[in-house]
Amino acid sequence: MPESRLPVIALTVGEPAGIGPEISIRAAWALRHEVRPVLVGDAAYLAMLANEIDPEIKLMGVSIEALRNDGLSATGQDRVTVIDCPLNAHVIAGELDPRNGRAVLQTLDVAIESVNQGWCDAIVTAPLQKSTINDAGVKFSGHTEYLAEKTHTPQVVMMLACEANAHLAQPLRVALATTHLPLKDVPAAIVFDDLLRTLQIIDADLKQKMGIAQPRILVTGLNPHAGENGYLGREEIDVISPVIAEAKRLGIEVSGPYPADTLFQPKYLERADCVLAMYHDQGLSVLKHASFGLGVNITLGLPLIRTSVDHGTALDLAAQGLGYADISSMLVAIRVAANMVKNKQ
């Protein structure tokens, strides 16, 4: 495929003191013949890191102002473009500095703009440190919430996915009805309209962005044994089952609620394209056990394509120096984003 037709992926490099810049550079260089990666970060800092990683890696910086005037120029596969978002303070690997918090946030704004302007086709995000941005004086709860706010999206869905591997006979996708909530707040967040909209978002994006003609969705219960007919809780009776019934009426192929402790086994998963879990650890503990380092975080419901790695900033690993970080999840995140671009087109 000619380079002009390769998916153009905006890759935000995340927290500069973590492993994000290294894995972003290494993955971008490794996949430059499959996609056209565009790094978003401090061009000078990334060039220095690239030279330390491998002197063969060539980067080319471009200012945001130049992009706005001239668009994104072709670079060829001998170098990777960097949209320059300068940092405010010197980076010490493994040590957070709130002076760089706003610069990290700027990379997200630039990535969103790059998709909105048609310079890039999708966004892949390296991990950032929420505390650094908050310490810089900006209220920030995470990538997903920020992207939803900036794109004026009223509801998004967090989904993690992984390919078949030694632990899984088939791909596994797990979406969440609630995300980063204290466990005590989860039951009150399981409400009819939101849960129904979550199923609609999953169904639509699996069709439009992942090329699955008729997605099959399995839904967990909230309580042990899916409530055991109300003995262990009524959320399944009062909310989850009625939502499933309405979703079926709307043409969504969905079933449940199933007890979460027995749902994640091959005889059920082999007939599912996605599992919808009610809360974070209920679904993601299983997926991360089976695929940690090989999974990808996908935000459903956005007007743009966004994927991310399934791990954090790994400040302790970054402090040890270059060469220790595993780029597997970043490679998968970029490839999944590229496939989603192709499916959407």
N, C-alpha and C positions, 0 to 999 in steps of 0.2 A: 504494500500500500504506500503511495507517495506520502512524503512528510506532510504535505498540505492537508491530507485527509486524516492524519493521525489525530486522535482525541487530544485536546490541549487541556492539561490538568494544572490548575493553580494549587501549589503545594505550600501551605503555611508551615513554617519551621518550628513554631511553638516556643516554649520557654528556652531562652538562649543558654541558660546554665545547665539544662538537662540534656538528654540524648537526642532530642528532636532535630537540631541542626545536623548532627552527624548522620542519623538514619535517613533524613530527607535528602541530603547530598548523595549518599551512597545509593539509595534506591532510585533517585532521579537519573543518575549516571548509568545504572545497570539497565534501566528500562527505556533509555532514550531512543531505542530503535522500535519500541512498541507503542509508545505514546510520546507526546511532546510535553515534557514536564517544565513548569515555570515555577521556580522557587520564589517565595515571598518572604523577605527578611532583610537583614542588614547585609548589603552586598560585600562590603569590605571584610566583615567578620566571616561570612560564608566562604569568600575566596581564600582567606587565610586557612580556615579549616580544611577546605578542599585540597589545598596544596599539602597539608600535613597528612591527610588521608591517602592521597595518591596524586603525585605531581602531574599525572596524565589527565586528571579531571580539569576541564576548562569551563569556567563560568563567564557570563557576560552580563554586567549590570545595566539596568535601564531605570531611569527615574519615573516616578508616577506622572510628572508633568509631561515628559516625552510620550508616555503612553496615551495620555489624554489628547495630545496634539496629533500624534502620528499612528496610534494603534500599536499592536504587537507585531514586530518584524520577524520574519523567518530567520533562524540562526543556523540551520543545518544540524546534523547529528554529531558534530564534533565539539559542541559546547551546549551548555544549559543556560537559559535566560534567568536572571534574578531581578525581580522587581524590588527596588531598593527602599526599605523602610528602616532608616537609621536608628540604631539604639542610642540611648542617652547616657549610658555608663559602660565602662569596661567590664567584660564578662570574665568571671572566675568560675570555672566548671564546678558544679555542685553547690554553689552559693547563690541564693536568691537575692535580687536587688530590686526593690520596688521602683527605683528610678527607671527601670526598663519596662514597667508594667504597661504604660500607655503605648509604647512602641510595639509590644506584642499584640495589643488590641488593634492597633492600626493594620497589622497584617491581615486580620479578619475583614476589616472594612475594605481593604484593597482587593482581597480575594472576591468578596461579594460584588464589588464594582466591576471586576474583571469579567465575571460571568454576565452581569447585567448589561455590560457594554459589548458583549460578544467576543471579547479577547480570548476568553477561556471557556471551556465546556463544562467543567466540574471543579469542585473543591475537595482536596484531601488535606486533613489537618493532622499535624504532629501534636503530641500532648503539650499542654501548657499548664501552668501553675495558677490556679484560681486565686490563691492567697496573694500572689504578687500583684495582680491587677487590683484586687480590693485594697491592698496596702498602698497602692498608687492613688487611691481616692476615687476609684470607679467601682460601683456596685456591680458585681459580676458573679453569676451562679454557674456558668459553664458554656461551652461551645454551642450546645443544642439550643439552649434558651436564648442566647445572644443572636444566633442565626434566625431563629423564629421572630424575634423582635425586629431585627433589621429588615426582614423580608415581609413584615406585616402578616405573618402566618399565625392564625389564632390557636392552632393545635398541631403539634408534631408528635411523631412516635419514634422512640429509640428502639433500634433493632440491632442485634449482633448476629453475625453469620459466620459459618466456617464450612470449608469443603470436607468431603469424606476423607478420613485418615485412618490410622491404625486403631483408633478408638470408636470411629463412627463408620457405619456401612454406607451412609448417604449424607448429603449436605444437611446441615442443621441451621435453622433460622429461628431466633427467639426474639419476639417483640415484647414490649412492656406496657402495661396499662398505666402504671405509675413509675416514676424514676427515682430521683434522689429525695425520698421522703423518710422521716423517722417512721419506724414500723407502726407506732401507735397512731399515726395519722393516715395510714393506708386505707382502712375500712371506709372512712368518711369520704375518701377521694374516689371510691368505686361507685360512680353514679351513672344512671342510664344513658343520658345524652353523650357524655364524654366517652363511655365505653363503646357505644354504637359508632361514634365518629372514628374511634381508634380502629375498629374493624373495617370501616369503609376506607380509611387511609391505607391500611395494610393491603387490602384487596386491590385498590387502584394502583398503588406503586408496584406491587408484584406483577401486575399486568403491564403497566406502561413503561417501567424502568428495568424490569428484570425478565420480561418476555415470557411470563408464565400465563398461559391463556385462561386457565380456570384455577386459581389458587385454592388450595385446601388448607383451612386454618383450624387448628385444635386449640381450645381454650381451657386453661386450668381453672380450678376453683380457687377461692381465697383461703378457705379454712382447711384444716386437716380432713382428709377423706371427702373433700368437696362439700363439707358441712354435714355430711351424714344425715340427710333429710331434715336438716334444721336442728339436729341435736347439738352440733358443734358450731352453729352459726347460721344466720339466715341470708347472708349476702348472695349465696348461690340461688336461693329461691326468689328473693325479692328483686334482685338486680341482674345477675349474670345470666341466668336462664332466660328471662324475658328479653334481654338484649340479643342473645343468640337466636331466639325465635324471630325477632324482628329482622335481624340481619339475613336470616334465611329467606324471609318474605321478600327482601330486597334483592335476592338473587346471589347472595354471598354463600359460598360453600364452606360452612363452619359447623363445628360440633363441640359438645362439651356441656357443662363443665366437668373436667376430669380431675381426679386427685393428682396433685402435682408430684407426689412421691412415687407414683407408678406410671406416669405418662411418658417419661423419658426413657423408653425402651424400644428396640427395633420394631416390634410388631405394631406399635402405634406410629412411630416416626416415619416408617416407610410409606405411609399413606398421608403424609403431611408436607406441605410446603413451608409452613410457619407455625410455631407455637406462640400463643399469646399468654404470657404469664402476668399475674396480677401485681407483682412487686419485684424489685431489683434482684435480690438474692435468690428468690424462688426460681427464677429462670436462668440467670447468668452464672450461678455457681456451677450448674450442670455444664453449660456450654464452655466455660473457661476451664473446667477440669478436663474436658475432652479436647480442647484446642488452643490452650493459652499460647500466645505468640504467633498463632496462625489465623486468628479471627480478625474480623473487621466490624467496626461500628458504623452503622448506616442510619442517617436521619431521614425518616419517611415523612411525607406531607409537605416538604418545602417546595417552592417553585424552582429550585435548583437541585443539582445532585451534590451530595456531601457524604463522604466516607471518612473514617479515621481509624487509627490503630486501636487495638484492644488493651493497651497498657498505658502507664503513666509516664511521668518525666524521668524517673529513675535517676534522681540527683546523685545518689550514692555511686551508681555505676559511672555516671559522667565524671565524677570526681577522680575516678581511677585513671582516666585518660581515654584516648580514642582507641577503637578496635575491640571493645568489649560488648558493645550493644548489638543485639540481633535485629536485623532489618526485615525479618520474614513478614511480620504483620504489616509493615509499611508497603512492602511489595504487593501483598494481597489487596490492601486498601486501594492502591493505585490501579491495579488490574480490575478490581470490581467496579471502580468509578468509570474506567474506560469502557467496560462492557455495558454499564448502565447508559452511558452516552450513546453507544451504538444501538442499544435496544430502543431508546427513546427516539432516535432518529428514524 
